[in-house]
Amino acid sequence: MEKKLILNIAVFLLVILGIAIIYFGMAGPKVMWPPVITGVGFFVISWVFYKLKEN
């Protein structure tokens, strides 16, 4: 597999997981901050992978 394809798949999966984690953090009666912060971290990691793909 090519490097760009692997990075595209990784970015896609990280974004999906980040959305799911943020949703579960906000789904209850109160906002649980640790899952929300982790979900945002997944977005940051996917952004880094996206920037690595450009080089």
PDB file with SEQRES, HELIX, SHEET and CRYST1 records, atoms N, CA, C and O in Angstrom:
SEQRES   1 A   55  MET GLU LYS LYS LEU ILE LEU ASN ILE ALA VAL PHE LEU          
SEQRES   2 A   55  LEU VAL ILE LEU GLY ILE ALA ILE ILE TYR PHE GLY MET          
SEQRES   3 A   55  ALA GLY PRO LYS VAL MET TRP PRO PRO VAL ILE THR GLY          
SEQRES   4 A   55  VAL GLY PHE PHE VAL ILE SER TRP VAL PHE TYR LYS LEU          
SEQRES   5 A   55  LYS GLU ASN                                                  
HELIX    1 AA1 LYS A    3  MET A   26  1                                  24    
HELIX    2 AA2 TRP A   33  GLU A   54  1                                  22    
CRYST1    1.000    1.000    1.000  90.00  90.00  90.00 P 1           1          
ATOM      1  N   MET A   1       0.833  -1.186   0.000  1.00  0.00           N  
ATOM      2  CA  MET A   1       0.000   0.000   0.000  1.00  0.00           C  
ATOM      3  C   MET A   1       0.874   1.245   0.000  1.00  0.00           C  
ATOM      4  O   MET A   1       1.979   1.251   0.542  1.00  0.00           O  
ATOM      5  N   GLU A   2       0.363   2.279  -0.609  1.00  0.00           N  
ATOM      6  CA  GLU A   2       1.110   3.525  -0.651  1.00  0.00           C  
ATOM      7  C   GLU A   2       0.965   4.295   0.659  1.00  0.00           C  
ATOM      8  O   GLU A   2      -0.006   4.129   1.398  1.00  0.00           O  
ATOM      9  N   LYS A   3       1.948   5.132   0.920  1.00  0.00           N  
ATOM     10  CA  LYS A   3       1.958   5.912   2.155  1.00  0.00           C  
ATOM     11  C   LYS A   3       0.737   6.833   2.235  1.00  0.00           C  
ATOM     12  O   LYS A   3       0.129   6.958   3.298  1.00  0.00           O  
ATOM     13  N   LYS A   4       0.377   7.470   1.136  1.00  0.00           N  
ATOM     14  CA  LYS A   4      -0.755   8.404   1.154  1.00  0.00           C  
ATOM     15  C   LYS A   4      -2.072   7.685   1.423  1.00  0.00           C  
ATOM     16  O   LYS A   4      -2.936   8.221   2.118  1.00  0.00           O  
ATOM     17  N   LEU A   5      -2.235   6.490   0.886  1.00  0.00           N  
ATOM     18  CA  LEU A   5      -3.465   5.733   1.124  1.00  0.00           C  
ATOM     19  C   LEU A   5      -3.578   5.342   2.595  1.00  0.00           C  
ATOM     20  O   LEU A   5      -4.650   5.443   3.191  1.00  0.00           O  
ATOM     21  N   ILE A   6      -2.482   4.901   3.165  1.00  0.00           N  
ATOM     22  CA  ILE A   6      -2.482   4.522   4.580  1.00  0.00           C  
ATOM     23  C   ILE A   6      -2.800   5.735   5.451  1.00  0.00           C  
ATOM     24  O   ILE A   6      -3.572   5.625   6.404  1.00  0.00           O  
ATOM     25  N   LEU A   7      -2.217   6.886   5.137  1.00  0.00           N  
ATOM     26  CA  LEU A   7      -2.497   8.088   5.917  1.00  0.00           C  
ATOM     27  C   LEU A   7      -3.941   8.551   5.732  1.00  0.00           C  
ATOM     28  O   LEU A   7      -4.553   9.043   6.680  1.00  0.00           O  
ATOM     29  N   ASN A   8      -4.496   8.401   4.525  1.00  0.00           N  
ATOM     30  CA  ASN A   8      -5.905   8.750   4.304  1.00  0.00           C  
ATOM     31  C   ASN A   8      -6.823   7.879   5.158  1.00  0.00           C  
ATOM     32  O   ASN A   8      -7.769   8.379   5.766  1.00  0.00           O  
ATOM     33  N   ILE A   9      -6.548   6.596   5.204  1.00  0.00           N  
ATOM     34  CA  ILE A   9      -7.361   5.678   6.010  1.00  0.00           C  
ATOM     35  C   ILE A   9      -7.236   6.029   7.489  1.00  0.00           C  
ATOM     36  O   ILE A   9      -8.231   6.039   8.213  1.00  0.00           O  
ATOM     37  N   ALA A  10      -6.018   6.316   7.937  1.00  0.00           N  
ATOM     38  CA  ALA A  10      -5.803   6.669   9.345  1.00  0.00           C  
ATOM     39  C   ALA A  10      -6.538   7.955   9.707  1.00  0.00           C  
ATOM     40  O   ALA A  10      -7.154   8.038  10.770  1.00  0.00           O  
ATOM     41  N   VAL A  11      -6.479   8.952   8.839  1.00  0.00           N  
ATOM     42  CA  VAL A  11      -7.182  10.217   9.105  1.00  0.00           C  
ATOM     43  C   VAL A  11      -8.678   9.980   9.178  1.00  0.00           C  
ATOM     44  O   VAL A  11      -9.339  10.496  10.079  1.00  0.00           O  
ATOM     45  N   PHE A  12      -9.223   9.212   8.253  1.00  0.00           N  
ATOM     46  CA  PHE A  12     -10.654   8.932   8.234  1.00  0.00           C  
ATOM     47  C   PHE A  12     -11.098   8.224   9.515  1.00  0.00           C  
ATOM     48  O   PHE A  12     -12.094   8.610  10.128  1.00  0.00           O  
ATOM     49  N   LEU A  13     -10.361   7.191   9.915  1.00  0.00           N  
ATOM     50  CA  LEU A  13     -10.723   6.451  11.121  1.00  0.00           C  
ATOM     51  C   LEU A  13     -10.588   7.305  12.384  1.00  0.00           C  
ATOM     52  O   LEU A  13     -11.417   7.201  13.287  1.00  0.00           O  
ATOM     53  N   LEU A  14      -9.559   8.141  12.456  1.00  0.00           N  
ATOM     54  CA  LEU A  14      -9.396   9.000  13.625  1.00  0.00           C  
ATOM     55  C   LEU A  14     -10.513  10.027  13.732  1.00  0.00           C  
ATOM     56  O   LEU A  14     -10.967  10.334  14.835  1.00  0.00           O  
ATOM     57  N   VAL A  15     -10.961  10.562  12.600  1.00  0.00           N  
ATOM     58  CA  VAL A  15     -12.063  11.526  12.640  1.00  0.00           C  
ATOM     59  C   VAL A  15     -13.344  10.838  13.093  1.00  0.00           C  
ATOM     60  O   VAL A  15     -14.080  11.383  13.916  1.00  0.00           O  
ATOM     61  N   ILE A  16     -13.619   9.643  12.564  1.00  0.00           N  
ATOM     62  CA  ILE A  16     -14.817   8.899  12.972  1.00  0.00           C  
ATOM     63  C   ILE A  16     -14.764   8.575  14.469  1.00  0.00           C  
ATOM     64  O   ILE A  16     -15.752   8.762  15.179  1.00  0.00           O  
ATOM     65  N   LEU A  17     -13.626   8.094  14.942  1.00  0.00           N  
ATOM     66  CA  LEU A  17     -13.488   7.784  16.363  1.00  0.00           C  
ATOM     67  C   LEU A  17     -13.596   9.039  17.227  1.00  0.00           C  
ATOM     68  O   LEU A  17     -14.193   8.995  18.302  1.00  0.00           O  
ATOM     69  N   GLY A  18     -13.027  10.155  16.770  1.00  0.00           N  
ATOM     70  CA  GLY A  18     -13.125  11.400  17.518  1.00  0.00           C  
ATOM     71  C   GLY A  18     -14.565  11.864  17.663  1.00  0.00           C  
ATOM     72  O   GLY A  18     -14.981  12.294  18.739  1.00  0.00           O  
ATOM     73  N   ILE A  19     -15.329  11.774  16.573  1.00  0.00           N  
ATOM     74  CA  ILE A  19     -16.745  12.150  16.626  1.00  0.00           C  
ATOM     75  C   ILE A  19     -17.499  11.236  17.588  1.00  0.00           C  
ATOM     76  O   ILE A  19     -18.318  11.709  18.376  1.00  0.00           O  
ATOM     77  N   ALA A  20     -17.231   9.932  17.530  1.00  0.00           N  
ATOM     78  CA  ALA A  20     -17.921   8.981  18.401  1.00  0.00           C  
ATOM     79  C   ALA A  20     -17.594   9.237  19.872  1.00  0.00           C  
ATOM     80  O   ALA A  20     -18.484   9.194  20.721  1.00  0.00           O  
ATOM     81  N   ILE A  21     -16.328   9.501  20.175  1.00  0.00           N  
ATOM     82  CA  ILE A  21     -15.932   9.735  21.560  1.00  0.00           C  
ATOM     83  C   ILE A  21     -16.568  11.019  22.090  1.00  0.00           C  
ATOM     84  O   ILE A  21     -17.038  11.050  23.227  1.00  0.00           O  
ATOM     85  N   ILE A  22     -16.587  12.077  21.281  1.00  0.00           N  
ATOM     86  CA  ILE A  22     -17.219  13.326  21.712  1.00  0.00           C  
ATOM     87  C   ILE A  22     -18.708  13.105  21.920  1.00  0.00           C  
ATOM     88  O   ILE A  22     -19.277  13.621  22.882  1.00  0.00           O  
ATOM     89  N   TYR A  23     -19.348  12.350  21.038  1.00  0.00           N  
ATOM     90  CA  TYR A  23     -20.779  12.075  21.189  1.00  0.00           C  
ATOM     91  C   TYR A  23     -21.064  11.340  22.495  1.00  0.00           C  
ATOM     92  O   TYR A  23     -21.989  11.702  23.223  1.00  0.00           O  
ATOM     93  N   PHE A  24     -20.278  10.314  22.792  1.00  0.00           N  
ATOM     94  CA  PHE A  24     -20.497   9.572  24.037  1.00  0.00           C  
ATOM     95  C   PHE A  24     -20.209  10.429  25.266  1.00  0.00           C  
ATOM     96  O   PHE A  24     -20.826  10.228  26.313  1.00  0.00           O  
ATOM     97  N   GLY A  25     -19.293  11.369  25.157  1.00  0.00           N  
ATOM     98  CA  GLY A  25     -19.011  12.265  26.273  1.00  0.00           C  
ATOM     99  C   GLY A  25     -20.140  13.240  26.548  1.00  0.00           C  
ATOM    100  O   GLY A  25     -20.311  13.695  27.680  1.00  0.00           O  
ATOM    101  N   MET A  26     -20.916  13.565  25.516  1.00  0.00           N  
ATOM    102  CA  MET A  26     -22.011  14.521  25.672  1.00  0.00           C  
ATOM    103  C   MET A  26     -23.384  13.861  25.714  1.00  0.00           C  
ATOM    104  O   MET A  26     -24.393  14.556  25.830  1.00  0.00           O  
ATOM    105  N   ALA A  27     -23.442  12.544  25.622  1.00  0.00           N  
ATOM    106  CA  ALA A  27     -24.727  11.847  25.507  1.00  0.00           C  
ATOM    107  C   ALA A  27     -25.479  11.770  26.830  1.00  0.00           C  
ATOM    108  O   ALA A  27     -26.707  11.690  26.824  1.00  0.00           O  
ATOM    109  N   GLY A  28     -24.799  11.792  27.933  1.00  0.00           N  
ATOM    110  CA  GLY A  28     -25.457  11.633  29.231  1.00  0.00           C  
ATOM    111  C   GLY A  28     -26.108  12.917  29.705  1.00  0.00           C  
ATOM    112  O   GLY A  28     -26.146  13.912  28.982  1.00  0.00           O  
ATOM    113  N   PRO A  29     -26.622  12.885  30.929  1.00  0.00           N  
ATOM    114  CA  PRO A  29     -27.258  14.084  31.474  1.00  0.00           C  
ATOM    115  C   PRO A  29     -26.264  15.216  31.738  1.00  0.00           C  
ATOM    116  O   PRO A  29     -26.623  16.392  31.679  1.00  0.00           O  
ATOM    117  N   LYS A  30     -25.019  14.854  32.028  1.00  0.00           N  
ATOM    118  CA  LYS A  30     -23.966  15.847  32.217  1.00  0.00           C  
ATOM    119  C   LYS A  30     -22.878  15.596  31.187  1.00  0.00           C  
ATOM    120  O   LYS A  30     -22.719  14.480  30.694  1.00  0.00           O  
ATOM    121  N   VAL A  31     -22.133  16.645  30.867  1.00  0.00           N  
ATOM    122  CA  VAL A  31     -21.005  16.501  29.941  1.00  0.00           C  
ATOM    123  C   VAL A  31     -19.841  15.884  30.705  1.00  0.00           C  
ATOM    124  O   VAL A  31     -19.412  16.410  31.732  1.00  0.00           O  
ATOM    125  N   MET A  32     -19.337  14.771  30.199  1.00  0.00           N  
ATOM    126  CA  MET A  32     -18.137  14.155  30.779  1.00  0.00           C  
ATOM    127  C   MET A  32     -16.946  14.699  29.997  1.00  0.00           C  
ATOM    128  O   MET A  32     -16.785  14.395  28.815  1.00  0.00           O  
ATOM    129  N   TRP A  33     -16.124  15.492  30.644  1.00  0.00           N  
ATOM    130  CA  TRP A  33     -15.052  16.189  29.943  1.00  0.00           C  
ATOM    131  C   TRP A  33     -13.903  15.305  29.459  1.00  0.00           C  
ATOM    132  O   TRP A  33     -13.370  15.579  28.384  1.00  0.00           O  
ATOM    133  N   PRO A  34     -13.489  14.269  30.178  1.00  0.00           N  
ATOM    134  CA  PRO A  34     -12.363  13.467  29.662  1.00  0.00           C  
ATOM    135  C   PRO A  34     -12.604  12.863  28.270  1.00  0.00           C  
ATOM    136  O   PRO A  34     -11.700  12.920  27.437  1.00  0.00           O  
ATOM    137  N   PRO A  35     -13.784  12.287  27.978  1.00  0.00           N  
ATOM    138  CA  PRO A  35     -13.982  11.798  26.613  1.00  0.00           C  
ATOM    139  C   PRO A  35     -14.012  12.918  25.575  1.00  0.00           C  
ATOM    140  O   PRO A  35     -13.543  12.729  24.452  1.00  0.00           O  
ATOM    141  N   VAL A  36     -14.549  14.065  25.930  1.00  0.00           N  
ATOM    142  CA  VAL A  36     -14.586  15.182  24.985  1.00  0.00           C  
ATOM    143  C   VAL A  36     -13.173  15.652  24.662  1.00  0.00           C  
ATOM    144  O   VAL A  36     -12.849  15.905  23.501  1.00  0.00           O  
ATOM    145  N   ILE A  37     -12.340  15.768  25.680  1.00  0.00           N  
ATOM    146  CA  ILE A  37     -10.949  16.186  25.469  1.00  0.00           C  
ATOM    147  C   ILE A  37     -10.206  15.144  24.633  1.00  0.00           C  
ATOM    148  O   ILE A  37      -9.411  15.501  23.763  1.00  0.00           O  
ATOM    149  N   THR A  38     -10.456  13.870  24.889  1.00  0.00           N  
ATOM    150  CA  THR A  38      -9.827  12.806  24.106  1.00  0.00           C  
ATOM    151  C   THR A  38     -10.275  12.863  22.650  1.00  0.00           C  
ATOM    152  O   THR A  38      -9.463  12.670  21.745  1.00  0.00           O  
ATOM    153  N   GLY A  39     -11.556  13.127  22.418  1.00  0.00           N  
ATOM    154  CA  GLY A  39     -12.060  13.251  21.049  1.00  0.00           C  
ATOM    155  C   GLY A  39     -11.403  14.398  20.302  1.00  0.00           C  
ATOM    156  O   GLY A  39     -11.080  14.275  19.120  1.00  0.00           O  
ATOM    157  N   VAL A  40     -11.204  15.521  20.997  1.00  0.00           N  
ATOM    158  CA  VAL A  40     -10.505  16.651  20.374  1.00  0.00           C  
ATOM    159  C   VAL A  40      -9.052  16.268  20.082  1.00  0.00           C  
ATOM    160  O   VAL A  40      -8.492  16.680  19.066  1.00  0.00           O  
ATOM    161  N   GLY A  41      -8.450  15.490  20.960  1.00  0.00           N  
ATOM    162  CA  GLY A  41      -7.088  14.996  20.713  1.00  0.00           C  
ATOM    163  C   GLY A  41      -7.014  14.131  19.468  1.00  0.00           C  
ATOM    164  O   GLY A  41      -6.022  14.176  18.740  1.00  0.00           O  
ATOM    165  N   PHE A  42      -8.053  13.344  19.216  1.00  0.00           N  
ATOM    166  CA  PHE A  42      -8.093  12.542  17.996  1.00  0.00           C  
ATOM    167  C   PHE A  42      -8.121  13.441  16.767  1.00  0.00           C  
ATOM    168  O   PHE A  42      -7.488  13.134  15.757  1.00  0.00           O  
ATOM    169  N   PHE A  43      -8.862  14.564  16.849  1.00  0.00           N  
ATOM    170  CA  PHE A  43      -8.881  15.505  15.726  1.00  0.00           C  
ATOM    171  C   PHE A  43      -7.506  16.113  15.492  1.00  0.00           C  
ATOM    172  O   PHE A  43      -7.096  16.295  14.346  1.00  0.00           O  
ATOM    173  N   VAL A  44      -6.789  16.428  16.569  1.00  0.00           N  
ATOM    174  CA  VAL A  44      -5.448  16.994  16.433  1.00  0.00           C  
ATOM    175  C   VAL A  44      -4.503  15.980  15.789  1.00  0.00           C  
ATOM    176  O   VAL A  44      -3.715  16.334  14.913  1.00  0.00           O  
ATOM    177  N   ILE A  45      -4.581  14.735  16.218  1.00  0.00           N  
ATOM    178  CA  ILE A  45      -3.719  13.700  15.647  1.00  0.00           C  
ATOM    179  C   ILE A  45      -4.046  13.487  14.170  1.00  0.00           C  
ATOM    180  O   ILE A  45      -3.140  13.305  13.357  1.00  0.00           O  
ATOM    181  N   SER A  46      -5.332  13.508  13.815  1.00  0.00           N  
ATOM    182  CA  SER A  46      -5.692  13.328  12.406  1.00  0.00           C  
ATOM    183  C   SER A  46      -5.211  14.518  11.579  1.00  0.00           C  
ATOM    184  O   SER A  46      -4.836  14.336  10.421  1.00  0.00           O  
ATOM    185  N   TRP A  47      -5.210  15.739  12.141  1.00  0.00           N  
ATOM    186  CA  TRP A  47      -4.692  16.891  11.431  1.00  0.00           C  
ATOM    187  C   TRP A  47      -3.194  16.739  11.170  1.00  0.00           C  
ATOM    188  O   TRP A  47      -2.707  17.091  10.096  1.00  0.00           O  
ATOM    189  N   VAL A  48      -2.462  16.211  12.162  1.00  0.00           N  
ATOM    190  CA  VAL A  48      -1.022  15.988  11.986  1.00  0.00           C  
ATOM    191  C   VAL A  48      -0.780  14.963  10.884  1.00  0.00           C  
ATOM    192  O   VAL A  48       0.101  15.159  10.046  1.00  0.00           O  
ATOM    193  N   PHE A  49      -1.544  13.873  10.870  1.00  0.00           N  
ATOM    194  CA  PHE A  49      -1.397  12.886   9.808  1.00  0.00           C  
ATOM    195  C   PHE A  49      -1.711  13.485   8.446  1.00  0.00           C  
ATOM    196  O   PHE A  49      -1.045  13.174   7.459  1.00  0.00           O  
ATOM    197  N   TYR A  50      -2.726  14.344   8.390  1.00  0.00           N  
ATOM    198  CA  TYR A  50      -3.099  14.993   7.127  1.00  0.00           C  
ATOM    199  C   TYR A  50      -1.949  15.876   6.633  1.00  0.00           C  
ATOM    200  O   TYR A  50      -1.650  15.889   5.439  1.00  0.00           O  
ATOM    201  N   LYS A  51      -1.312  16.602   7.530  1.00  0.00           N  
ATOM    202  CA  LYS A  51      -0.175  17.451   7.143  1.00  0.00           C  
ATOM    203  C   LYS A  51       1.022  16.608   6.747  1.00  0.00           C  
ATOM    204  O   LYS A  51       1.772  17.003   5.854  1.00  0.00           O  
ATOM    205  N   LEU A  52       1.229  15.455   7.382  1.00  0.00           N  
ATOM    206  CA  LEU A  52       2.332  14.580   6.991  1.00  0.00           C  
ATOM    207  C   LEU A  52       2.124  14.015   5.593  1.00  0.00           C  
ATOM    208  O   LEU A  52       3.087  13.745   4.876  1.00  0.00           O  
ATOM    209  N   LYS A  53       0.875  13.840   5.213  1.00  0.00           N  
ATOM    210  CA  LYS A  53       0.568  13.298   3.889  1.00  0.00           C  
ATOM    211  C   LYS A  53       1.006  14.251   2.787  1.00  0.00           C  
ATOM    212  O   LYS A  53       1.361  13.812   1.693  1.00  0.00           O  
ATOM    213  N   GLU A  54       0.986  15.542   3.062  1.00  0.00           N  
ATOM    214  CA  GLU A  54       1.334  16.527   2.035  1.00  0.00           C  
ATOM    215  C   GLU A  54       2.810  16.484   1.668  1.00  0.00           C  
ATOM    216  O   GLU A  54       3.172  16.842   0.547  1.00  0.00           O  
ATOM    217  N   ASN A  55       3.659  16.059   2.572  1.00  0.00           N  
ATOM    218  CA  ASN A  55       5.103  16.033   2.297  1.00  0.00           C  
ATOM    219  C   ASN A  55       5.523  14.767   1.621  1.00  0.00           C  
ATOM    220  O   ASN A  55       6.704  14.589   1.322  1.00  0.00           O  
TER     221      ASN A  55                                                      
END                                                                             
